[in-house]
């Protein structure tokens, strides 16, 4: 993954939910945040694997799988911190846009992983196209 993609994605995933909207650190919020950070920490390993195998199908599939896990934990983090009625900072439209973007990219990463098993470069292209949606971190809130 190009290094220019990581900072905008990291900013979106770490500040998009949890930290700025949660007034109280519940045990569920802490565990979901740990799970999210753990899945993010797997990205350098799968990135290295993709590079070492020269876009091997299984490596690209695992790379996409890590992004699926990252998105799944992001959705859980958002549901714990943002999708609460006590969080008046975000409008319903912004919450819906965050949820829609997360679900669509989750599906696109899964699709990219499945495609990568037969056509690794096409699967990697789907993953990269999906990451482009994170270059603009705001949701119009």
N, C-alpha and C positions, 0 to 999 in steps of 0.2 A: 504494500500500500504506500502511495506517495506520502512523504512526510508533510506535505502541504495540506493533506486531508485530515490528519490527526488533530491539530489544534482546534479547528472549528468544531469538529465532531466532539472532542473532549469537552470543550466549553459548553456545548449544547447538552451533553449527557450529564455533566456534573452540576450545572447551574440551572438547567431547564426545569428541574423539579426540586425535590427534597429540600435543599439547603435554604433557599430563599422563601419558601412558603410554609414551612413547618414551624409552628410556634413551640411545640413540645416534642422532644425526642422520645417517641415510644419505642419499646423493644422491637416491635415489628418494623418500624421505620429504620432502626439501626441495622437489623439483620438484612433487610432488603437492600439497604445501601451497601453493606458489606458484600452481599451477593453480586450486586452490580459492579462494584469495584473489582471483585475477583474475576468476573467474566471479562472486564476490560483488560485486566492484566494478562489474559491469555492471548491478546492480539499480537504482541511481538513474537511469540513463539510460532504462531501459525503463519505470520508474515514471513518469518525466516524459513519455515518449512516450504512455503510456496516458492520462495526464491531458490532454495537449494534443489528442489525437484524440477525447476524450470516449468512451473505451472502444471504440475502433476494433478490429475483429476481428483484423487483422494485428498491431496493437500488443499486444493481450492475448495473442495466440498467441506473440509474441516474449517477452513477460513470462514466460509459462509455460515457454518454452524455456530461458530463463536459469535458472529454478528447476530444470529438468531437469538442466542442466549443473552447477549447484551441488550437487545431490544426487548426481550421478554422481561428481564429484570428492570429495565427502564419503565416499562408499562406498569409493573408492580410498584415501582417507586412513585410513579405519578398517581396511581390509584391510592396510595397511602398518604401522599403529601398534598396533592393538588385537587383531586376529585372529591374533595370534602366540601360540604355546604358552608363550613366555617371559613373558607378561604375566599373572601370577597375580592381579592386583588385581580383575579382573572375573570373575564367575561365567559359566558357559556360558549360563545363562538370560538374564543381562544382555546378553551379546554377541548372543545370538539375537534379543532384543527390539530392540536397536539396529539390527541388520541388517534385521529384518522391517519396522520403522517406516520405515527409509530406502527399502527397496524398494517398500513400499506408497505412500509419498508420491511417489516417483519416478514410479510408474505413474499416480497421481492427477494430478500436474502435467502429464504427457503427455496424459492424457485431457482435462484442462481446456484445454490448448492446442489440441487437435483440435476440441473443442466450440466454442471461441471463434471459430473461423473462420466458423461459421454463426450462433452465438448468443453474442456477446461477453459479455453480462452473466451468462449461465449459466456460461460458461467461467471468468469472473472469480470467480463464486461458488464454483466447485469449487476454484479456487486458494486463496481465502480459507479455506474449510473445511479444506483441507489444511494451511494454515499454523497453524491452531488446534492441531494436534497438537504443534507446537513450543513452545507456551506453557508446557508443563511439561517442562523440559529433562531431568530425571533419568529413568532407565530402570528404576528399582527396584534398582539395584546396591547 
